[in-house]
Amino acid sequence: MQAGKKTVTVLGCGVSGLTTAICLQRAGYEVEIVTRELSPFTTSDKAAAIWFPFAAGPADKVEQWSRDTYLEFEKLSKNPDSGVYLVELFLLAEDVNELEPGWSLSLPSSSWRVAEPAELPAGYETAFAIKIPLIETPIYLPFLVSRFQESGGTIHMRTVTCLEGLREPGRLVVNCAGLEARTLTVDAELYPIKGNIITGKIQGDEPWLRCLVDDAGENRLAYVLPRKRTGDIILGGTAMEHDDSPEFGPSEVSGIYERCLKLIPELKDLPVISMDAGLRPGRKEIRLGWDAELKGLIHNYGHGGSGFTVAWGCGRAVLELIEKAGA
Ligand SMILES: Cc1cc2nc3c(=O)[nH]c(=O)nc-3n(C[C@H](O)[C@H](O)[C@H](O)COP(=O)(O)OP(=O)(O)OC[C@H]3O[C@@H](n4cnc5c(N)ncnc54)[C@H](O)[C@@H]3O)c2cc1C
């Protein structure tokens, strides 16, 4: 540790921990990460993952953090090593009244348009075509780890059983433990929202390869997300509240196929390479703030289905709290 440098321990090496750690490093803090798992074994590795505010609150803060994150992803998309790039996503609705574009309309007007009828899958009445960041997790998470380490960050692999044990005089702690925060902080408001994805391999440059999401109607939740760097294609999804089971059940598999085939029938012969289930850290409101009892401890967890979407906004909000307190 360099004398006089302000030091922080970040608990967790998913997207929240890594992004927070990098935000703090950029501001001159010396940061270490303590974690039980690294990529590819975190929940963040199981994400779809697109910039898409979903199952996270409170709405006003999520909108602000999402917008901040969008801008950072736009910058990252200029670096091909990041695994982040902008795609046109069709946000579909079977009925025009189902589409609730609130957050999409808060983006710059050049980022979205109403889709042409010829662009709609059968059975859909309308869609917004929105320019959003797609994040290829197998590239992006190792990219963040490299960025963090190249800037002098250290990672210590261990299981933390008590947050108090991480605190040392003069050192701040940021808790980015995702769903595990529910035992570490005894937080009854944190609960699992199980999600499943099927990963297939793209066979060629098919004209039907595009990003589609139905988050609104009878066919929800359905999404198809081709990844152009790895050549994978992600089919989803599910959002089962309070479901802790790690398995990918047969009904979940058939449900995802059924819903996604409605979007793109050509997917029926897709070669599958993996099926994953992950537990989103669900909470009515993201917990981002100082702990009321333990001095020097900040929480940043409970991002639900939006961990990537709000990551940079939340990381900066943690930094602002620290700077404001003069810590
Ligand atoms: C199927 C699916 C699809 C998704 N799609 C999207 C999407 O498209 N867009 C989006 O924005 N979000 C999406 N999400 C949500 C997103 O994945 C989560 O919000 C995000 O991963 C949460 O990140 P995190 O860093 O807070 O937690 P995690 O990724 O769970 O990381 C927690 C870290 O804390 C460590 N840790 C926990 N407990 C301890 C302990 N006791 N001691 C030491 N270390 C510990 C873990 O090892 C890990 O490193 C999706 C999630 C799923 C499951």
The ligand as an SDF file (V2000), in Angstrom:
LIG
                    3D

 53 58  0  0  0  0  0  0  0  0999 V2000
  -30.5120  -14.9260  -17.0090 C   0  0  0  0  0  0  0  0  0  0  0  0
  -30.1060  -13.5400  -16.6070 C   0  0  0  0  0  0  0  0  0  0  0  0
  -30.1290  -12.5340  -17.5570 C   0  0  0  0  0  0  0  0  0  0  0  0
  -29.7440  -11.2310  -17.2100 C   0  0  0  0  0  0  0  0  0  0  0  0
  -29.7170  -10.2740  -18.1720 N   0  0  0  0  0  0  0  0  0  0  0  0
  -29.3350   -9.0100  -17.8560 C   0  0  0  0  0  0  0  0  0  0  0  0
  -29.2620   -8.0100  -18.8480 C   0  0  0  0  0  0  0  0  0  0  0  0
  -29.5330   -8.2550  -20.0330 O   0  0  0  0  0  0  0  0  0  0  0  0
  -28.9100   -6.7400  -18.4750 N   0  0  0  0  0  0  0  0  0  0  0  0
  -28.5930   -6.4330  -17.1800 C   0  0  0  0  0  0  0  0  0  0  0  0
  -28.2810   -5.2720  -16.8970 O   0  0  0  0  0  0  0  0  0  0  0  0
  -28.6440   -7.3860  -16.2050 N   0  0  0  0  0  0  0  0  0  0  0  0
  -29.0210   -8.6490  -16.5190 C   0  0  0  0  0  0  0  0  0  0  0  0
  -29.0740   -9.6130  -15.5380 N   0  0  0  0  0  0  0  0  0  0  0  0
  -28.8740   -9.2250  -14.1380 C   0  0  0  0  0  0  0  0  0  0  0  0
  -27.4070   -9.1490  -13.7750 C   0  0  0  0  0  0  0  0  0  0  0  0
  -26.7770  -10.3360  -14.1430 O   0  0  0  0  0  0  0  0  0  0  0  0
  -27.2610   -8.9110  -12.2600 C   0  0  0  0  0  0  0  0  0  0  0  0
  -27.9880   -7.7660  -11.8780 O   0  0  0  0  0  0  0  0  0  0  0  0
  -25.7880   -8.6910  -11.9350 C   0  0  0  0  0  0  0  0  0  0  0  0
  -25.0330   -9.7840  -12.3940 O   0  0  0  0  0  0  0  0  0  0  0  0
  -25.5400   -8.4760  -10.4490 C   0  0  0  0  0  0  0  0  0  0  0  0
  -24.1670   -8.2600  -10.3500 O   0  0  0  0  0  0  0  0  0  0  0  0
  -23.4110   -8.1990   -8.9690 P   0  0  0  0  0  0  0  0  0  0  0  0
  -22.0020   -7.8820   -9.2850 O   0  0  0  0  0  0  0  0  0  0  0  0
  -24.1620   -7.3190   -8.0440 O   0  0  0  0  0  0  0  0  0  0  0  0
  -23.5380   -9.6860   -8.3860 O   0  0  0  0  0  0  0  0  0  0  0  0
  -22.7550  -11.0400   -8.7840 P   0  0  0  0  0  0  0  0  0  0  0  0
  -22.4870  -11.1160  -10.2290 O   0  0  0  0  0  0  0  0  0  0  0  0
  -23.5580  -12.1270   -8.1580 O   0  0  0  0  0  0  0  0  0  0  0  0
  -21.3930  -10.8970   -8.0440 O   0  0  0  0  0  0  0  0  0  0  0  0
  -21.2850  -11.0450   -6.6420 C   0  0  0  0  0  0  0  0  0  0  0  0
  -19.8370  -11.2160   -6.2760 C   0  0  0  0  0  0  0  0  0  0  0  0
  -19.7370  -11.2630   -4.8550 O   0  0  0  0  0  0  0  0  0  0  0  0
  -18.9620  -12.3860   -4.4750 C   0  0  0  0  0  0  0  0  0  0  0  0
  -19.4200  -12.8290   -3.1630 N   0  0  0  0  0  0  0  0  0  0  0  0
  -20.6830  -13.0280   -2.7670 C   0  0  0  0  0  0  0  0  0  0  0  0
  -20.7170  -13.4390   -1.4800 N   0  0  0  0  0  0  0  0  0  0  0  0
  -19.4300  -13.4840   -1.0710 C   0  0  0  0  0  0  0  0  0  0  0  0
  -18.8050  -13.8370    0.1490 C   0  0  0  0  0  0  0  0  0  0  0  0
  -19.5060  -14.2060    1.2240 N   0  0  0  0  0  0  0  0  0  0  0  0
  -17.4490  -13.7770    0.2350 N   0  0  0  0  0  0  0  0  0  0  0  0
  -16.7080  -13.4110   -0.8500 C   0  0  0  0  0  0  0  0  0  0  0  0
  -17.2640  -13.0730   -2.0220 N   0  0  0  0  0  0  0  0  0  0  0  0
  -18.5880  -13.1060   -2.1350 C   0  0  0  0  0  0  0  0  0  0  0  0
  -19.2340  -13.4050   -5.5650 C   0  0  0  0  0  0  0  0  0  0  0  0
  -18.2190  -14.4130   -5.5750 O   0  0  0  0  0  0  0  0  0  0  0  0
  -19.2230  -12.5130   -6.7950 C   0  0  0  0  0  0  0  0  0  0  0  0
  -17.8970  -12.2820   -7.2010 O   0  0  0  0  0  0  0  0  0  0  0  0
  -29.4030  -10.9340  -15.8710 C   0  0  0  0  0  0  0  0  0  0  0  0
  -29.3610  -11.9550  -14.9290 C   0  0  0  0  0  0  0  0  0  0  0  0
  -29.7050  -13.2560  -15.2760 C   0  0  0  0  0  0  0  0  0  0  0  0
  -29.6390  -14.3340  -14.2500 C   0  0  0  0  0  0  0  0  0  0  0  0
  1  2  1  0
  2  3  1  0
  2 52  2  0
  3  4  2  0
  4  5  1  0
  4 50  1  0
  5  6  2  0
  6  7  1  0
  6 13  1  0
  7  8  2  0
  7  9  1  0
  9 10  1  0
 10 11  2  0
 10 12  1  0
 12 13  2  0
 13 14  1  0
 14 15  1  0
 14 50  1  0
 15 16  1  0
 16 17  1  0
 16 18  1  0
 18 19  1  0
 18 20  1  0
 20 21  1  0
 20 22  1  0
 22 23  1  0
 23 24  1  0
 24 25  2  0
 24 26  1  0
 24 27  1  0
 27 28  1  0
 28 29  2  0
 28 30  1  0
 28 31  1  0
 31 32  1  0
 32 33  1  0
 33 34  1  0
 33 48  1  0
 34 35  1  0
 35 36  1  0
 35 46  1  0
 36 37  1  0
 36 45  1  0
 37 38  2  0
 38 39  1  0
 39 40  1  0
 39 45  2  0
 40 41  1  0
 40 42  2  0
 42 43  1  0
 43 44  2  0
 44 45  1  0
 46 47  1  0
 46 48  1  0
 48 49  1  0
 50 51  2  0
 51 52  1  0
 52 53  1  0
M  END
$$$$
